Amino acid sequence: MKDRRYKEFYVPILNDEYAVYVHIGDRVKSNKAICKYLGKKEEFIDPQNRGKSVYCNGFHPCIWIDGTLGWKTATGTLAHEAIHAVSEIMNWLGMDIKDQSGYEMLAHSVGAILRKCLPDYK
């Protein structure tokens, strides 16, 4: 299985004021990068997880995806974690996912994350 050591992506959501950081690859290096960004010293990423979304108030959400996952599993995991990350931005903005505009915001934002990160995955 291919091992993607480490890649980091910055994905704007709506505009440059809101964004998601995506880390693909090595769990330890990704955790260090997330801790440095958030100014924290803790283990965010469980070795048993395929991916993780981390959010702290006042910071952009961060996503980690295990770089050893196959294409299909990585795609599903990234979409799953992207929904968590975008939902946090929507909560911050006071948007309701039950509204039509909330559905569209979520769908377009998850699409933006997948389009930005997946071409480099294979």
VEXPATI-971735 format. One record per residue (C-alpha): residue number from 1; residue in one letter; x, y, z. Coordinates in nm, 4 decimals. Last residue first. Example, Ala and Ser with C-alpha at 12.3 -4.5 7.8 and 13.67 -1.06 7.14 Angstrom:
% VEXPATI-971735
<r num="2" residuo="S" u="1.3670" v="-0.1060" w="0.7140"/>
<r num="1" residuo="A" u="1.2300" v="-0.4500" w="0.7800"/>
% end
This chain:
% VEXPATI-971735
<r num="122" residuo="K" u="-0.3299" v="0.8726" w="-0.5992"/>
<r num="121" residuo="Y" u="-0.3818" v="1.1436" w="-0.3373"/>
<r num="120" residuo="D" u="-0.2759" v="1.4526" w="-0.5298"/>
<r num="119" residuo="P" u="-0.6086" v="1.4888" w="-0.7133"/>
<r num="118" residuo="L" u="-0.7888" v="1.4254" w="-0.3811"/>
<r num="117" residuo="C" u="-0.7057" v="1.7374" w="-0.1826"/>
<r num="116" residuo="K" u="-0.8486" v="2.0417" w="-0.3610"/>
<r num="115" residuo="R" u="-1.1477" v="1.8747" w="-0.5271"/>
<r num="114" residuo="L" u="-1.2412" v="1.6929" w="-0.2033"/>
<r num="113" residuo="I" u="-1.2257" v="2.0103" w="0.0061"/>
<r num="112" residuo="A" u="-1.4245" v="2.2114" w="-0.2497"/>
<r num="111" residuo="G" u="-1.6904" v="1.9385" w="-0.2719"/>
<r num="110" residuo="V" u="-1.7284" v="1.9395" w="0.1063"/>
<r num="109" residuo="S" u="-1.7810" v="2.3154" w="0.0864"/>
<r num="108" residuo="H" u="-2.0307" v="2.2960" w="-0.2000"/>
<r num="107" residuo="A" u="-2.2430" v="2.0316" w="-0.0256"/>
<r num="106" residuo="L" u="-2.2347" v="2.1963" w="0.3178"/>
<r num="105" residuo="M" u="-2.3223" v="2.5427" w="0.1891"/>
<r num="104" residuo="E" u="-2.5969" v="2.3983" w="-0.0328"/>
<r num="103" residuo="Y" u="-2.7566" v="2.2062" w="0.2522"/>
<r num="102" residuo="G" u="-2.7349" v="2.5124" w="0.4761"/>
<r num="101" residuo="S" u="-2.8969" v="2.7334" w="0.2104"/>
<r num="100" residuo="Q" u="-3.1851" v="2.4852" w="0.1915"/>
<r num="99" residuo="D" u="-3.2333" v="2.5106" w="0.5676"/>
<r num="98" residuo="K" u="-3.1859" v="2.2028" w="0.7902"/>
<r num="97" residuo="I" u="-2.8115" v="2.2660" w="0.8100"/>
<r num="96" residuo="D" u="-2.8867" v="2.5785" w="1.0096"/>
<r num="95" residuo="M" u="-2.6271" v="2.8540" w="0.9790"/>
<r num="94" residuo="G" u="-2.5150" v="3.0466" w="1.2875"/>
<r num="93" residuo="L" u="-2.1804" v="3.1361" w="1.1297"/>
<r num="92" residuo="W" u="-1.9837" v="2.9468" w="1.3973"/>
<r num="91" residuo="N" u="-2.2228" v="2.6528" w="1.3591"/>
<r num="90" residuo="M" u="-2.1630" v="2.6595" w="0.9824"/>
<r num="89" residuo="I" u="-1.7862" v="2.6577" w="1.0375"/>
<r num="88" residuo="E" u="-1.8251" v="2.3601" w="1.2722"/>
<r num="87" residuo="S" u="-2.0443" v="2.1813" w="1.0160"/>
<r num="86" residuo="V" u="-1.7701" v="2.2382" w="0.7581"/>
<r num="85" residuo="A" u="-1.5216" v="2.0435" w="0.9716"/>
<r num="84" residuo="H" u="-1.7575" v="1.7551" w="1.0525"/>
<r num="83" residuo="I" u="-1.8682" v="1.7244" w="0.6889"/>
<r num="82" residuo="A" u="-1.5038" v="1.7336" w="0.5791"/>
<r num="81" residuo="E" u="-1.4282" v="1.4421" w="0.8137"/>
<r num="80" residuo="H" u="-1.6819" v="1.2188" w="0.6359"/>
<r num="79" residuo="A" u="-1.5779" v="1.3342" w="0.2875"/>
<r num="78" residuo="L" u="-1.2112" v="1.2702" w="0.3744"/>
<r num="77" residuo="T" u="-1.2947" v="0.9245" w="0.5090"/>
<r num="76" residuo="G" u="-1.4967" v="0.8302" w="0.2014"/>
<r num="75" residuo="T" u="-1.2229" v="0.9465" w="-0.0361"/>
<r num="74" residuo="A" u="-0.9495" v="0.7815" w="0.1726"/>
<r num="73" residuo="T" u="-1.1386" v="0.4513" w="0.1731"/>
<r num="72" residuo="K" u="-1.1833" v="0.4586" w="-0.2037"/>
<r num="71" residuo="W" u="-0.8226" v="0.5628" w="-0.2793"/>
<r num="70" residuo="G" u="-0.6530" v="0.3164" w="-0.0423"/>
<r num="69" residuo="L" u="-0.5469" v="0.4344" w="0.3015"/>
<r num="68" residuo="T" u="-0.1775" v="0.4655" w="0.3871"/>
<r num="67" residuo="G" u="-0.1858" v="0.8442" w="0.4151"/>
<r num="66" residuo="D" u="-0.4173" v="0.8453" w="0.7166"/>
<r num="65" residuo="I" u="-0.6396" v="1.1539" w="0.6839"/>
<r num="64" residuo="W" u="-0.6171" v="1.4496" w="0.9239"/>
<r num="63" residuo="I" u="-0.8606" v="1.7399" w="0.9175"/>
<r num="62" residuo="C" u="-0.8201" v="2.0814" w="1.0792"/>
<r num="61" residuo="P" u="-1.0951" v="2.3329" w="1.1539"/>
<r num="60" residuo="H" u="-0.9943" v="2.7006" w="1.1293"/>
<r num="59" residuo="F" u="-0.9312" v="2.8581" w="1.4670"/>
<r num="58" residuo="G" u="-1.1370" v="3.0786" w="1.7009"/>
<r num="57" residuo="N" u="-1.3019" v="2.7933" w="1.8888"/>
<r num="56" residuo="C" u="-1.1044" v="2.4714" w="1.8543"/>
<r num="55" residuo="Y" u="-1.1873" v="2.2124" w="1.5917"/>
<r num="54" residuo="V" u="-1.0214" v="1.8820" w="1.5049"/>
<r num="53" residuo="S" u="-1.1508" v="1.6431" w="1.2374"/>
<r num="52" residuo="K" u="-0.9982" v="1.2955" w="1.2384"/>
<r num="51" residuo="G" u="-0.9166" v="1.0222" w="0.9917"/>
<r num="50" residuo="R" u="-0.8525" v="0.6498" w="0.9625"/>
<r num="49" residuo="N" u="-0.8645" v="0.6187" w="1.3412"/>
<r num="48" residuo="Q" u="-0.6960" v="0.3475" w="1.5526"/>
<r num="47" residuo="P" u="-0.3802" v="0.5552" w="1.6043"/>
<r num="46" residuo="D" u="-0.5944" v="0.8203" w="1.7773"/>
<r num="45" residuo="I" u="-0.5137" v="1.1705" w="1.6517"/>
<r num="44" residuo="F" u="-0.5548" v="1.4689" w="1.8815"/>
<r num="43" residuo="E" u="-0.2642" v="1.3900" w="2.1135"/>
<r num="42" residuo="E" u="-0.2071" v="1.7036" w="2.3125"/>
<r num="41" residuo="K" u="0.0174" v="2.0059" w="2.3273"/>
<r num="40" residuo="K" u="-0.1801" v="2.3077" w="2.2152"/>
<r num="39" residuo="G" u="-0.1044" v="2.6273" w="2.0238"/>
<r num="38" residuo="L" u="-0.3722" v="2.5488" w="1.7644"/>
<r num="37" residuo="Y" u="-0.1345" v="2.5711" w="1.4667"/>
<r num="36" residuo="K" u="0.1505" v="2.3974" w="1.6496"/>
<r num="35" residuo="C" u="-0.0818" v="2.1229" w="1.7739"/>
<r num="34" residuo="I" u="-0.2168" v="2.0645" w="1.4208"/>
<r num="33" residuo="A" u="0.1367" v="2.0459" w="1.2778"/>
<r num="32" residuo="K" u="0.2506" v="1.8086" w="1.5530"/>
<r num="31" residuo="N" u="-0.0550" v="1.5848" w="1.4974"/>
<r num="30" residuo="S" u="0.0178" v="1.5716" w="1.1244"/>
<r num="29" residuo="K" u="0.3811" v="1.4757" w="1.1839"/>
<r num="28" residuo="V" u="0.2758" v="1.1982" w="1.4233"/>
<r num="27" residuo="R" u="-0.0048" v="1.0650" w="1.2011"/>
<r num="26" residuo="D" u="0.1985" v="1.0561" w="0.8779"/>
<r num="25" residuo="G" u="-0.0130" v="1.1284" w="0.5753"/>
<r num="24" residuo="I" u="-0.2756" v="1.3779" w="0.4724"/>
<r num="23" residuo="H" u="-0.3264" v="1.7037" w="0.6606"/>
<r num="22" residuo="V" u="-0.6211" v="1.9216" w="0.5614"/>
<r num="21" residuo="Y" u="-0.6573" v="2.2768" w="0.6892"/>
<r num="20" residuo="V" u="-1.0103" v="2.4127" w="0.6542"/>
<r num="19" residuo="A" u="-1.1006" v="2.7712" w="0.5754"/>
<r num="18" residuo="Y" u="-1.3099" v="3.0719" w="0.6665"/>
<r num="17" residuo="E" u="-1.1912" v="3.4323" w="0.6249"/>
<r num="16" residuo="D" u="-1.0386" v="3.3559" w="0.2858"/>
<r num="15" residuo="N" u="-1.3816" v="3.3291" w="0.1225"/>
<r num="14" residuo="L" u="-1.6789" v="3.0872" w="0.1132"/>
<r num="13" residuo="I" u="-1.4591" v="2.8023" w="0.2442"/>
<r num="12" residuo="P" u="-1.0882" v="2.8380" w="0.1658"/>
<r num="11" residuo="V" u="-0.8958" v="2.5079" w="0.1544"/>
<r num="10" residuo="Y" u="-0.5377" v="2.5038" w="0.2860"/>
<r num="9" residuo="F" u="-0.3674" v="2.1730" w="0.2109"/>
<r num="8" residuo="E" u="-0.0907" v="1.9804" w="0.3864"/>
<r num="7" residuo="K" u="0.0881" v="1.6738" w="0.2595"/>
<r num="6" residuo="Y" u="0.2823" v="1.4140" w="0.4571"/>
<r num="5" residuo="R" u="0.4305" v="1.0674" w="0.4190"/>
<r num="4" residuo="R" u="0.1898" v="0.9267" w="0.1607"/>
<r num="3" residuo="D" u="0.2450" v="0.5551" w="0.2057"/>
<r num="2" residuo="K" u="0.1338" v="0.3443" w="-0.0903"/>
<r num="1" residuo="M" u="0.0000" v="0.0000" w="0.0000"/>
% end
